[in-house]
Amino acid sequence: MKKSLALLYGLVSYMVFLVAFLYAIGFVGNFFVPKSIDSGTESSFAQAVLINAALLSVFALQHSIMARPAFKKWWTTLISPAVERSTYVLLSSLALLLIYWQWVPMKTIIWSTDNASAVMFWNVIYFFGWLVVFLSTFMINHFDLFGLKQVFDNLRDKQSASGEFKINYFYGIVRHPIMLGFIIAFWATPVMTLGHLVFSITTTLYILIAVKFFEERDLLKAHPVEYAEYKKKVPMVIPFTGKRK
């Protein structure tokens, strides 16, 4: 019964992630969704900045703290290791949904274009960024990344193996193609409002800091020889800037 409940929990967590991920495409790009980054009632500049900063901070803190090995080690003394990743995914997704719900728009236009070809160009780049994110998850292990593999292994009494170090496809171009895809998507827009600009600057800085000072250190500890060599050859997030031999 416990294993079946863990599987159900993992499936629900994954479904919440899918909703949050798909909504993010509409939210950032102002497509299809009822509440986007530029829709809703404006507030004062100070209030908007404070609320939006608080929302992004909740996501950043949850996303970074719960991903650290020391936290995972403590956390799995309280919950089953089989649902640790699913819990991380669920809470990250809920933090995103909170952003979508409570985000305060700042509609001052920083730049924009009405040219149909330019609008199409930026929209193509925008969706390309999200495609890079999505495909990159499968180039490592999508179902492990989002907790499904762990709950299915638990149901079959199978021990989930530690992540093997592999360099597949986009990962031979940059070390963090998922993050590159996010950065592309966050900045590619035909209309950049002040609120969108604040979002893009904040999330890009968070990505660069979190990757360089947290995730890369964890990866070096987990794969000291392989990852050190990998770092020498492949750039972090800017393609074709590494020192290839």
DOFI-594077 format. One record per residue (C-alpha): residue number from 1; residue in three letters; x, y, z. Coordinates in pm, 1 decimal. Layout:
BEGIN
num->NUM	residuo->Ala	px->X	py->Y	pz->Z
...
//
This chain:
BEGIN
num->1	residuo->Met	px->0.0	py->0.0	pz->0.0
num->2	residuo->Lys	px->280.2	py->243.9	pz->89.6
num->3	residuo->Lys	px->455.8	py->177.0	pz->-240.5
num->4	residuo->Ser	px->132.7	py->228.7	pz->-435.2
num->5	residuo->Leu	px->71.5	py->556.1	pz->-251.6
num->6	residuo->Ala	px->428.6	py->664.8	pz->-326.0
num->7	residuo->Leu	px->366.6	py->590.6	pz->-696.1
num->8	residuo->Leu	px->41.0	py->788.2	pz->-692.5
num->9	residuo->Tyr	px->217.5	py->1076.6	pz->-516.0
num->10	residuo->Gly	px->494.3	py->1072.3	pz->-776.2
num->11	residuo->Leu	px->243.1	py->1072.1	pz->-1063.5
num->12	residuo->Val	px->45.0	py->1360.8	pz->-912.5
num->13	residuo->Ser	px->366.6	py->1556.9	pz->-853.9
num->14	residuo->Tyr	px->467.6	py->1501.8	pz->-1215.4
num->15	residuo->Met	px->127.0	py->1615.1	pz->-1342.0
num->16	residuo->Val	px->152.1	py->1934.0	pz->-1132.6
num->17	residuo->Phe	px->496.6	py->1990.6	pz->-1285.8
num->18	residuo->Leu	px->355.7	py->1952.5	pz->-1638.3
num->19	residuo->Val	px->84.6	py->2207.7	pz->-1562.7
num->20	residuo->Ala	px->339.7	py->2451.1	pz->-1416.9
num->21	residuo->Phe	px->580.6	py->2400.8	pz->-1708.8
num->22	residuo->Leu	px->319.2	py->2448.0	pz->-1979.1
num->23	residuo->Tyr	px->170.3	py->2747.9	pz->-1799.0
num->24	residuo->Ala	px->518.0	py->2902.7	pz->-1779.3
num->25	residuo->Ile	px->533.2	py->2911.7	pz->-2159.5
num->26	residuo->Gly	px->209.5	py->3107.4	pz->-2170.5
num->27	residuo->Phe	px->291.4	py->3319.8	pz->-1866.9
num->28	residuo->Val	px->629.2	py->3451.5	pz->-1981.2
num->29	residuo->Gly	px->530.1	py->3485.8	pz->-2346.3
num->30	residuo->Asn	px->181.2	py->3630.6	pz->-2289.6
num->31	residuo->Phe	px->25.1	py->3342.2	pz->-2482.1
num->32	residuo->Phe	px->-301.8	py->3157.0	pz->-2424.3
num->33	residuo->Val	px->-321.8	py->3184.3	pz->-2042.4
num->34	residuo->Pro	px->-564.9	py->3399.0	pz->-1838.0
num->35	residuo->Lys	px->-289.6	py->3548.9	pz->-1619.3
num->36	residuo->Ser	px->45.5	py->3633.2	pz->-1776.2
num->37	residuo->Ile	px->351.8	py->3835.1	pz->-1685.6
num->38	residuo->Asp	px->199.3	py->4151.1	pz->-1834.8
num->39	residuo->Ser	px->-168.2	py->4102.1	pz->-1749.3
num->40	residuo->Gly	px->-359.3	py->4207.9	pz->-1440.7
num->41	residuo->Thr	px->-386.8	py->4525.8	pz->-1239.7
num->42	residuo->Glu	px->-78.9	py->4740.6	pz->-1193.3
num->43	residuo->Ser	px->29.6	py->4861.4	pz->-850.9
num->44	residuo->Ser	px->285.7	py->5114.6	pz->-732.1
num->45	residuo->Phe	px->641.7	py->5054.7	pz->-846.3
num->46	residuo->Ala	px->766.8	py->4985.1	pz->-492.0
num->47	residuo->Gln	px->486.4	py->4742.5	pz->-412.7
num->48	residuo->Ala	px->528.5	py->4557.6	pz->-741.7
num->49	residuo->Val	px->904.0	py->4521.3	pz->-690.9
num->50	residuo->Leu	px->864.6	py->4399.3	pz->-332.3
num->51	residuo->Ile	px->593.7	py->4145.0	pz->-413.7
num->52	residuo->Asn	px->763.8	py->4013.0	pz->-726.3
num->53	residuo->Ala	px->1102.4	py->3993.5	pz->-553.0
num->54	residuo->Ala	px->943.9	py->3799.6	pz->-266.6
num->55	residuo->Leu	px->778.1	py->3556.7	pz->-509.2
num->56	residuo->Leu	px->1102.8	py->3493.1	pz->-697.7
num->57	residuo->Ser	px->1292.1	py->3457.5	pz->-368.7
num->58	residuo->Val	px->1053.0	py->3187.1	pz->-246.8
num->59	residuo->Phe	px->1118.3	py->2987.5	pz->-562.3
num->60	residuo->Ala	px->1494.8	py->3048.3	pz->-557.5
num->61	residuo->Leu	px->1536.9	py->2947.9	pz->-193.2
num->62	residuo->Gln	px->1321.9	py->2637.0	pz->-223.0
num->63	residuo->His	px->1480.7	py->2534.8	pz->-551.1
num->64	residuo->Ser	px->1838.9	py->2579.2	pz->-430.6
num->65	residuo->Ile	px->1818.5	py->2460.9	pz->-69.2
num->66	residuo->Met	px->1624.3	py->2142.3	pz->-140.3
num->67	residuo->Ala	px->1863.5	py->2048.6	pz->-421.8
num->68	residuo->Arg	px->2171.4	py->2041.7	pz->-201.0
num->69	residuo->Pro	px->2307.4	py->1699.7	pz->-99.0
num->70	residuo->Ala	px->2328.4	py->1795.1	pz->270.6
num->71	residuo->Phe	px->1960.8	py->1891.1	pz->275.0
num->72	residuo->Lys	px->1863.5	py->1572.8	pz->88.7
num->73	residuo->Lys	px->2053.7	py->1362.6	pz->340.8
num->74	residuo->Trp	px->1863.2	py->1522.5	pz->629.4
num->75	residuo->Trp	px->1530.9	py->1531.7	pz->443.9
num->76	residuo->Thr	px->1536.3	py->1159.1	pz->366.2
num->77	residuo->Thr	px->1552.3	py->1082.7	pz->738.3
num->78	residuo->Leu	px->1201.5	py->1233.0	pz->754.5
num->79	residuo->Ile	px->1049.4	py->1109.6	pz->428.1
num->80	residuo->Ser	px->1106.5	py->806.8	pz->207.0
num->81	residuo->Pro	px->1399.7	py->846.9	pz->-34.4
num->82	residuo->Ala	px->1164.9	py->717.1	pz->-304.3
num->83	residuo->Val	px->953.8	py->1033.8	pz->-290.7
num->84	residuo->Glu	px->1231.0	py->1284.0	pz->-216.1
num->85	residuo->Arg	px->1262.1	py->1393.1	pz->-578.9
num->86	residuo->Ser	px->885.8	py->1398.9	pz->-631.1
num->87	residuo->Thr	px->849.2	py->1623.4	pz->-326.2
num->88	residuo->Tyr	px->1114.3	py->1857.5	pz->-462.8
num->89	residuo->Val	px->937.8	py->1868.7	pz->-799.1
num->90	residuo->Leu	px->598.7	py->1926.5	pz->-637.7
num->91	residuo->Leu	px->716.2	py->2212.6	pz->-416.2
num->92	residuo->Ser	px->907.6	py->2374.4	pz->-704.2
num->93	residuo->Ser	px->595.0	py->2355.2	pz->-919.3
num->94	residuo->Leu	px->376.7	py->2502.0	pz->-644.0
num->95	residuo->Ala	px->626.3	py->2787.1	pz->-603.5
num->96	residuo->Leu	px->593.6	py->2856.6	pz->-976.7
num->97	residuo->Leu	px->214.7	py->2848.9	pz->-958.6
num->98	residuo->Leu	px->233.4	py->3099.8	pz->-674.6
num->99	residuo->Ile	px->437.7	py->3331.2	pz->-898.8
num->100	residuo->Tyr	px->182.5	py->3305.1	pz->-1179.1
num->101	residuo->Trp	px->-103.6	py->3374.9	pz->-939.2
num->102	residuo->Gln	px->40.2	py->3666.2	pz->-742.8
num->103	residuo->Trp	px->274.0	py->3833.5	pz->-994.4
num->104	residuo->Val	px->217.7	py->4208.4	pz->-1015.6
num->105	residuo->Pro	px->255.7	py->4341.2	pz->-1373.0
num->106	residuo->Met	px->474.1	py->4641.5	pz->-1451.0
num->107	residuo->Lys	px->353.3	py->4745.9	pz->-1794.2
num->108	residuo->Thr	px->594.6	py->5025.6	pz->-1884.2
num->109	residuo->Ile	px->737.9	py->4927.9	pz->-2224.6
num->110	residuo->Ile	px->1117.1	py->4911.6	pz->-2244.1
num->111	residuo->Trp	px->1128.6	py->4804.5	pz->-2608.4
num->112	residuo->Ser	px->880.5	py->4672.7	pz->-2861.9
num->113	residuo->Thr	px->831.2	py->4603.0	pz->-3229.6
num->114	residuo->Asp	px->518.7	py->4601.8	pz->-3444.7
num->115	residuo->Asn	px->695.5	py->4457.4	pz->-3747.5
num->116	residuo->Ala	px->528.4	py->4124.6	pz->-3827.6
num->117	residuo->Ser	px->852.0	py->3956.5	pz->-3935.5
num->118	residuo->Ala	px->1034.0	py->4071.8	pz->-3621.1
num->119	residuo->Val	px->747.5	py->3953.8	pz->-3400.0
num->120	residuo->Met	px->754.5	py->3613.6	pz->-3568.4
num->121	residuo->Phe	px->1133.9	py->3595.5	pz->-3534.8
num->122	residuo->Trp	px->1127.1	py->3664.0	pz->-3160.5
num->123	residuo->Asn	px->839.7	py->3421.9	pz->-3106.1
num->124	residuo->Val	px->1029.1	py->3146.6	pz->-3290.9
num->125	residuo->Ile	px->1335.4	py->3209.6	pz->-3073.4
num->126	residuo->Tyr	px->1111.3	py->3209.0	pz->-2765.8
num->127	residuo->Phe	px->961.9	py->2867.4	pz->-2839.9
num->128	residuo->Phe	px->1304.3	py->2738.7	pz->-2944.3
num->129	residuo->Gly	px->1429.1	py->2820.9	pz->-2593.0
num->130	residuo->Trp	px->1150.5	py->2616.4	pz->-2435.2
num->131	residuo->Leu	px->1218.3	py->2332.8	pz->-2680.5
num->132	residuo->Val	px->1584.0	py->2331.3	pz->-2571.0
num->133	residuo->Val	px->1470.5	py->2304.8	pz->-2208.0
num->134	residuo->Phe	px->1233.6	py->2016.7	pz->-2279.8
num->135	residuo->Leu	px->1468.7	py->1816.7	pz->-2502.7
num->136	residuo->Ser	px->1760.6	py->1865.6	pz->-2263.1
num->137	residuo->Thr	px->1571.1	py->1689.5	pz->-1983.9
num->138	residuo->Phe	px->1551.7	py->1376.5	pz->-2200.1
num->139	residuo->Met	px->1921.8	py->1397.1	pz->-2286.7
num->140	residuo->Ile	px->2000.5	py->1316.7	pz->-1923.1
num->141	residuo->Asn	px->1708.3	py->1125.2	pz->-1770.6
num->142	residuo->His	px->1374.6	py->1304.9	pz->-1778.3
num->143	residuo->Phe	px->1192.6	py->1055.3	pz->-1557.6
num->144	residuo->Asp	px->1469.9	py->1046.7	pz->-1299.6
num->145	residuo->Leu	px->1491.8	py->1426.9	pz->-1299.9
num->146	residuo->Phe	px->1121.9	py->1458.3	pz->-1219.4
num->147	residuo->Gly	px->1090.5	py->1173.2	pz->-970.5
num->148	residuo->Leu	px->901.0	py->911.5	pz->-1170.5
num->149	residuo->Lys	px->1187.3	py->664.0	pz->-1200.7
num->150	residuo->Gln	px->1233.9	py->661.2	pz->-822.6
num->151	residuo->Val	px->871.0	py->579.8	pz->-740.9
num->152	residuo->Phe	px->850.3	py->311.1	pz->-1010.4
num->153	residuo->Asp	px->1176.9	py->154.3	pz->-886.7
num->154	residuo->Asn	px->1036.9	py->162.2	pz->-534.3
num->155	residuo->Leu	px->720.2	py->-18.3	pz->-649.8
num->156	residuo->Arg	px->933.7	py->-294.7	pz->-803.6
num->157	residuo->Asp	px->1166.0	py->-318.4	pz->-500.6
num->158	residuo->Lys	px->1449.6	py->-197.0	pz->-719.4
num->159	residuo->Gln	px->1727.4	py->21.1	pz->-585.4
num->160	residuo->Ser	px->1755.3	py->343.5	pz->-786.0
num->161	residuo->Ala	px->2110.7	py->376.9	pz->-913.1
num->162	residuo->Ser	px->2311.4	py->694.4	pz->-868.6
num->163	residuo->Gly	px->2328.8	py->919.6	pz->-1171.8
num->164	residuo->Glu	px->2588.5	py->810.8	pz->-1426.4
num->165	residuo->Phe	px->2804.2	py->1082.5	pz->-1579.0
num->166	residuo->Lys	px->2720.5	py->1107.4	pz->-1949.4
num->167	residuo->Ile	px->2763.6	py->1373.5	pz->-2217.7
num->168	residuo->Asn	px->2474.5	py->1358.1	pz->-2463.9
num->169	residuo->Tyr	px->2386.1	py->1591.8	pz->-2751.4
num->170	residuo->Phe	px->2330.6	py->1946.4	pz->-2618.2
num->171	residuo->Tyr	px->2552.7	py->1863.5	pz->-2320.6
num->172	residuo->Gly	px->2845.8	py->1849.6	pz->-2559.2
num->173	residuo->Ile	px->2779.3	py->2214.9	pz->-2650.2
num->174	residuo->Val	px->2713.9	py->2362.4	pz->-2304.0
num->175	residuo->Arg	px->2723.8	py->2206.1	pz->-1959.0
num->176	residuo->His	px->2378.4	py->2336.3	pz->-1866.4
num->177	residuo->Pro	px->2156.2	py->2341.6	pz->-2175.8
num->178	residuo->Ile	px->1838.6	py->2345.3	pz->-1964.4
num->179	residuo->Met	px->1947.2	py->2676.0	pz->-1813.5
num->180	residuo->Leu	px->2051.6	py->2809.5	pz->-2155.0
num->181	residuo->Gly	px->1703.5	py->2729.5	pz->-2283.7
num->182	residuo->Phe	px->1543.5	py->2918.4	pz->-1994.8
num->183	residuo->Ile	px->1763.5	py->3223.3	pz->-2054.2
num->184	residuo->Ile	px->1676.3	py->3226.9	pz->-2425.4
num->185	residuo->Ala	px->1304.6	py->3198.7	pz->-2349.5
num->186	residuo->Phe	px->1308.4	py->3465.6	pz->-2080.0
num->187	residuo->Trp	px->1478.1	py->3727.0	pz->-2302.8
num->188	residuo->Ala	px->1328.7	py->3653.0	pz->-2646.0
num->189	residuo->Thr	px->1024.8	py->3876.8	pz->-2673.2
num->190	residuo->Pro	px->896.3	py->4133.4	pz->-2923.3
num->191	residuo->Val	px->761.8	py->4343.9	pz->-2634.4
num->192	residuo->Met	px->976.2	py->4387.4	pz->-2323.7
num->193	residuo->Thr	px->790.3	py->4548.6	pz->-2035.8
num->194	residuo->Leu	px->949.3	py->4664.4	pz->-1712.9
num->195	residuo->Gly	px->800.7	py->4368.4	pz->-1527.1
num->196	residuo->His	px->930.1	py->4123.0	pz->-1786.2
num->197	residuo->Leu	px->1271.7	py->4288.8	pz->-1770.8
num->198	residuo->Val	px->1281.9	py->4258.7	pz->-1391.1
num->199	residuo->Phe	px->1182.2	py->3893.3	pz->-1423.4
num->200	residuo->Ser	px->1445.4	py->3822.3	pz->-1689.8
num->201	residuo->Ile	px->1731.0	py->3997.0	pz->-1507.1
num->202	residuo->Thr	px->1646.9	py->3835.7	pz->-1173.4
num->203	residuo->Thr	px->1603.3	py->3483.7	pz->-1308.9
num->204	residuo->Thr	px->1917.1	py->3505.7	pz->-1524.6
num->205	residuo->Leu	px->2128.0	py->3620.3	pz->-1229.9
num->206	residuo->Tyr	px->1980.4	py->3344.1	pz->-1014.9
num->207	residuo->Ile	px->2055.6	py->3082.4	pz->-1281.2
num->208	residuo->Leu	px->2418.4	py->3193.8	pz->-1321.9
num->209	residuo->Ile	px->2483.3	py->3216.0	pz->-946.8
num->210	residuo->Ala	px->2308.0	py->2888.8	pz->-862.2
num->211	residuo->Val	px->2482.2	py->2698.1	pz->-1140.1
num->212	residuo->Lys	px->2831.5	py->2832.7	pz->-1076.4
num->213	residuo->Phe	px->2839.1	py->2832.2	pz->-697.8
num->214	residuo->Phe	px->2607.6	py->2545.3	pz->-606.2
num->215	residuo->Glu	px->2528.9	py->2295.7	pz->-882.0
num->216	residuo->Glu	px->2877.9	py->2289.0	pz->-1031.4
num->217	residuo->Arg	px->3033.4	py->2228.9	pz->-689.4
num->218	residuo->Asp	px->2795.0	py->1940.0	pz->-624.6
num->219	residuo->Leu	px->2873.1	py->1788.1	pz->-964.3
num->220	residuo->Leu	px->3247.5	py->1816.0	pz->-902.3
num->221	residuo->Lys	px->3207.1	py->1636.2	pz->-570.7
num->222	residuo->Ala	px->2996.8	py->1363.4	pz->-730.7
num->223	residuo->His	px->3223.7	py->1320.5	pz->-1037.7
num->224	residuo->Pro	px->3557.9	py->1480.9	pz->-948.2
num->225	residuo->Val	px->3766.6	py->1352.7	pz->-1239.3
num->226	residuo->Glu	px->3507.3	py->1339.1	pz->-1516.9
num->227	residuo->Tyr	px->3345.4	py->1672.4	pz->-1440.6
num->228	residuo->Ala	px->3674.5	py->1855.6	pz->-1397.4
num->229	residuo->Glu	px->3778.0	py->1740.4	pz->-1744.5
num->230	residuo->Tyr	px->3434.2	py->1822.5	pz->-1881.8
num->231	residuo->Lys	px->3459.7	py->2178.9	pz->-1746.7
num->232	residuo->Lys	px->3784.1	py->2232.2	pz->-1936.4
num->233	residuo->Lys	px->3627.1	py->2139.9	pz->-2270.3
num->234	residuo->Val	px->3264.8	py->2257.4	pz->-2259.8
num->235	residuo->Pro	px->3141.4	py->2608.0	pz->-2162.7
num->236	residuo->Met	px->2888.8	py->2655.7	pz->-1882.8
num->237	residuo->Val	px->2596.6	py->2821.4	pz->-2066.1
num->238	residuo->Ile	px->2737.2	py->3023.9	pz->-2359.1
num->239	residuo->Pro	px->2787.6	py->2792.8	pz->-2658.9
num->240	residuo->Phe	px->3117.7	py->2768.6	pz->-2844.8
num->241	residuo->Thr	px->3324.6	py->2957.6	pz->-2586.4
num->242	residuo->Gly	px->3501.0	py->2654.6	pz->-2433.5
num->243	residuo->Lys	px->3866.5	py->2562.9	pz->-2479.1
num->244	residuo->Arg	px->3833.1	py->2256.3	pz->-2696.5
num->245	residuo->Lys	px->4133.0	py->2045.1	pz->-2779.3
//
